[in-house]
Amino acid sequence: MSYKVRFWEIRERTGRQKGFEVRWTVSGHEKSESFKTKGLAESRRAKLMTAARDGDRSPPGPACPPPNSAP
């Protein structure tokens, strides 16, 4: 089992209702979430980074399943 997580900078998406995107990979699988404000995107990115640093296999949130969920 791998805990290899990589984060990108927050990307601004002009012309979109949710104009800021948080992107990361978990074991080579790309994930992303979009937010209306940069502040919300920064907050989510910080939570994901903390979860990764603490060794959580699947940080909580809509783009990641709960740690004990069945496929």
C-alpha distances in whole Angstrom, upper triangle without the diagonal:
4,7,9,12,16,19,22,26,27,29,33,33,37,39,36,37,33,34,31,27,24,21,18,15,11,9,12,14,17,18,21,24,28,30,34,34,33,32,30,28,28,27,24,23,23,22,18,19,19,16,14,16,16,12,12,9,12,15,18,20,21,19,16,16,16,13,14,16,16,16
4,6,9,12,16,19,22,24,26,30,31,34,37,34,35,31,31,28,24,21,18,15,12,8,6,10,11,14,16,19,22,25,28,32,32,30,30,28,25,25,25,22,20,21,19,16,16,17,14,11,13,14,10,11,8,11,14,17,19,20,18,15,16,16,14,16,17,18,18
4,6,10,13,16,20,21,24,27,29,32,35,32,32,29,29,25,22,19,16,12,10,7,7,10,12,14,14,17,20,23,25,29,29,27,26,25,22,22,21,19,17,17,16,13,12,13,11,8,10,10,7,8,6,9,11,15,17,19,16,13,15,15,13,16,17,19,18
4,7,10,14,17,19,21,25,26,30,33,30,31,28,27,24,20,17,14,10,8,6,5,8,10,12,13,16,19,22,24,28,28,25,26,24,21,21,21,18,16,17,16,13,12,14,12,9,10,12,10,11,9,11,13,16,18,19,16,14,17,17,16,19,20,21,20
4,7,10,14,16,18,21,23,27,29,27,28,24,24,20,17,13,11,7,6,5,6,8,9,10,10,13,15,19,21,24,24,22,22,20,17,17,17,15,12,13,13,10,9,11,10,7,9,12,10,10,10,10,11,14,15,17,14,13,15,16,15,19,20,21,21
4,7,10,13,15,19,20,24,27,25,26,22,21,18,15,11,9,5,5,7,9,9,10,9,10,12,15,17,19,23,22,19,20,19,16,15,17,14,11,13,14,10,9,12,12,9,11,14,13,14,13,13,13,16,17,18,15,14,18,19,19,22,23,24,23
4,7,9,11,15,17,21,24,22,23,19,18,14,12,8,6,4,7,9,12,11,12,10,10,10,12,14,16,19,18,16,17,16,13,12,14,12,8,10,12,9,8,12,12,10,12,15,15,15,15,14,13,16,16,17,14,15,18,20,20,23,24,26,25
4,6,8,12,14,18,21,19,21,17,16,12,10,7,6,6,9,12,14,13,13,11,11,10,12,13,15,18,17,14,16,16,12,11,14,13,9,12,14,12,11,15,16,14,15,19,19,19,18,18,16,19,18,18,16,17,21,22,23,27,26,28,27
4,6,10,12,16,19,18,19,16,14,10,9,7,7,9,12,16,18,17,17,14,13,12,13,13,14,16,14,11,13,14,10,9,13,12,9,11,14,13,12,15,17,16,17,20,21,21,21,20,18,20,19,19,17,19,23,24,25,29,29,31,30
4,7,10,13,16,15,16,12,10,7,6,5,7,10,14,17,20,18,18,14,13,10,10,10,10,12,11,8,10,11,7,7,11,10,8,11,14,13,13,16,18,17,19,21,22,21,22,20,18,19,17,18,16,18,22,24,25,29,28,30,29
4,6,10,13,12,14,11,8,6,5,7,8,11,15,18,21,19,18,14,13,10,11,9,10,12,11,9,12,13,9,11,14,13,12,15,17,16,16,20,21,20,22,25,25,24,24,22,20,21,19,19,17,20,23,26,27,31,30,32,30
4,6,10,9,11,9,6,5,6,9,11,15,18,22,25,23,21,18,16,13,12,10,10,10,10,8,12,13,10,12,15,15,14,17,19,19,19,22,24,23,25,28,28,27,27,25,23,23,21,20,19,22,26,28,30,33,32,34,32
4,7,6,9,8,5,6,7,11,12,16,19,22,25,23,21,18,16,13,12,9,10,10,11,11,14,14,12,15,17,17,16,20,21,20,22,25,25,25,27,30,30,29,29,26,24,24,21,20,19,22,25,28,30,33,32,33,32
4,6,9,9,6,8,11,14,16,20,23,26,29,27,25,21,20,16,15,12,12,11,12,12,16,16,15,17,20,20,19,22,24,24,25,28,29,29,31,33,34,32,32,30,28,27,24,23,22,25,29,31,34,37,35,37,35
4,7,9,7,11,13,17,18,22,25,28,31,29,27,23,21,18,16,13,13,11,13,14,18,18,17,20,22,21,22,25,26,26,28,30,31,31,33,36,36,34,34,31,29,29,25,23,23,26,30,32,35,38,36,37,35
4,5,5,9,10,14,16,20,23,26,29,27,24,21,19,15,13,10,10,9,11,13,16,15,14,18,20,19,19,23,24,23,25,28,28,29,31,33,33,31,31,28,26,25,22,20,19,23,26,29,32,34,32,34,32
4,6,9,11,15,17,21,24,26,30,28,25,22,19,16,13,9,8,7,10,12,15,14,14,17,18,18,19,22,23,23,25,27,28,28,31,33,33,31,31,27,25,24,20,19,19,22,25,27,31,33,31,33,31
4,6,8,11,14,17,20,23,26,25,22,19,16,12,9,6,5,4,7,10,12,11,10,14,15,14,15,18,19,19,21,24,24,25,27,29,29,27,27,24,22,21,17,16,16,19,22,24,27,30,28,30,29
4,7,10,13,17,20,23,26,25,23,19,16,13,11,7,6,5,7,8,11,11,10,13,15,14,15,18,19,19,21,23,24,25,27,29,30,28,28,25,23,22,19,18,17,21,24,26,29,32,30,32,31
4,7,10,14,17,20,23,22,20,16,14,10,8,6,5,6,6,6,9,9,6,9,12,11,11,14,16,16,17,20,21,21,23,25,26,24,25,22,20,20,17,16,15,19,22,24,26,29,28,30,29
4,6,10,13,16,20,18,16,13,10,7,6,4,6,9,9,8,11,10,7,9,12,10,10,13,14,13,15,18,18,18,21,23,23,22,22,19,17,17,15,14,12,15,19,21,23,27,25,27,26
4,7,11,13,17,16,14,11,8,5,5,6,8,11,11,10,11,10,6,8,10,8,6,10,11,10,11,14,15,15,17,19,20,18,18,16,14,15,12,13,11,13,17,19,21,24,23,25,24
4,7,10,13,12,11,7,6,4,7,9,11,15,15,13,15,13,10,11,13,10,8,12,13,10,11,15,15,14,16,19,18,17,17,15,14,15,13,13,10,12,16,19,20,23,22,24,23
4,7,10,9,8,6,5,6,9,12,15,18,18,16,17,16,12,13,14,11,9,12,12,9,10,13,13,11,14,16,15,14,14,12,12,14,13,14,10,11,15,17,18,21,21,22,21
4,6,5,5,4,6,8,12,15,18,21,22,20,21,19,16,16,17,14,12,15,15,11,11,15,13,11,14,16,15,14,12,11,12,15,14,15,11,11,14,16,16,20,19,21,19
4,5,5,7,8,11,14,17,20,24,24,22,23,21,18,18,19,15,14,15,15,11,12,14,12,9,13,14,12,11,9,9,10,13,14,14,11,10,12,14,13,17,17,18,16
4,6,9,11,14,17,21,24,27,28,26,27,25,22,22,22,19,17,19,18,14,15,17,15,12,14,16,13,13,10,11,13,16,17,18,14,13,14,16,15,18,18,19,17
4,6,9,13,16,20,23,26,27,25,26,25,21,22,23,20,18,20,20,16,16,19,17,14,17,19,16,16,13,14,15,18,18,18,15,14,16,19,18,20,20,21,18
4,7,10,14,17,20,24,25,24,25,23,20,21,22,18,16,19,19,15,16,19,17,14,18,19,17,16,13,12,14,16,16,15,11,11,13,16,16,19,18,18,16
4,7,11,14,17,21,22,20,22,20,17,18,19,16,14,17,17,14,15,18,17,15,18,20,18,17,15,13,14,16,15,14,10,11,14,17,18,20,19,20,18
4,7,11,14,18,19,18,19,17,14,15,16,13,12,15,14,11,13,16,15,14,17,19,17,16,14,12,12,13,11,10,7,8,12,15,16,19,18,19,17
4,7,10,14,15,14,16,14,10,13,14,11,10,14,14,11,13,16,16,15,18,20,19,17,16,14,13,13,11,10,7,10,13,16,18,21,20,21,20
4,7,11,12,12,13,11,8,11,12,9,9,13,13,11,14,17,16,16,19,21,21,18,18,15,13,13,10,8,7,10,14,16,19,21,20,22,21
4,7,9,10,12,9,7,11,12,10,11,14,15,14,16,19,19,19,22,24,24,22,21,18,16,16,12,11,10,14,17,19,22,25,23,25,24
4,6,7,9,6,6,9,10,9,11,14,14,14,17,19,19,20,23,24,25,23,23,20,18,16,13,13,13,16,19,21,24,26,25,28,27
4,7,9,7,8,11,12,12,14,16,17,18,20,22,23,24,26,27,28,26,27,24,21,20,17,16,17,20,23,24,27,30,29,31,30
4,5,5,7,9,10,11,13,15,16,17,19,20,22,23,25,26,28,26,27,24,21,20,18,18,18,21,24,25,28,31,30,33,32
4,5,5,6,9,10,10,12,14,15,16,18,20,21,22,24,26,25,26,23,20,20,18,18,18,21,24,25,27,31,30,33,32
4,5,5,6,9,10,11,12,14,15,17,19,20,21,23,25,23,25,23,19,19,17,18,19,21,24,24,26,30,30,32,32
4,5,5,6,9,10,11,12,14,15,17,18,20,21,23,21,23,20,17,16,13,14,15,17,20,21,23,27,26,29,29
4,5,5,6,9,10,11,12,14,15,16,18,20,21,20,21,18,15,15,13,14,14,16,19,20,22,26,25,28,27
4,6,5,6,9,10,10,12,14,15,16,18,20,19,21,19,15,16,15,16,16,17,21,21,23,27,27,30,29
4,5,5,6,9,10,11,12,14,15,17,19,17,19,17,14,14,13,15,15,16,19,19,21,24,25,28,28
4,5,5,6,9,10,11,12,14,15,17,15,16,14,11,10,9,11,11,13,16,16,18,21,21,24,24
4,5,5,6,9,10,10,12,14,15,14,16,14,11,12,11,13,12,13,17,17,18,22,22,25,25
4,5,5,6,9,10,10,12,14,14,16,15,11,13,13,16,15,15,18,18,19,23,23,27,27
4,5,5,6,9,10,11,12,11,13,12,8,9,10,13,13,13,15,15,16,19,20,23,24
4,5,5,6,9,10,11,9,11,9,6,8,9,12,11,10,13,13,14,18,18,21,21
4,5,5,6,9,10,10,12,11,9,12,13,16,14,13,16,16,16,20,21,24,24
4,5,5,6,9,9,12,12,9,11,13,17,16,15,17,16,16,19,21,24,25
4,5,5,6,5,8,8,6,8,11,14,14,12,13,12,12,15,17,20,21
4,5,5,6,7,8,7,11,13,16,14,12,14,14,13,16,18,21,21
4,5,8,10,12,10,14,16,19,18,16,18,17,16,19,21,24,25
4,6,9,11,10,13,16,19,18,16,17,15,14,17,19,23,24
4,6,9,9,12,16,19,17,14,15,14,12,15,17,20,21
4,6,6,9,12,15,14,11,12,10,8,11,14,17,18
4,6,10,12,14,13,10,10,9,7,10,12,14,15
4,6,9,11,9,6,6,6,5,9,10,13,13
4,6,9,9,6,8,7,8,11,12,15,16
4,7,8,6,7,6,8,11,11,15,16
4,6,6,7,8,11,13,13,16,16
4,6,7,9,12,15,13,15,15
4,7,10,12,15,13,15,14
4,7,9,11,10,12,12
4,6,8,6,9,9
4,6,5,9,10
4,6,9,11
4,7,10
4,7
4
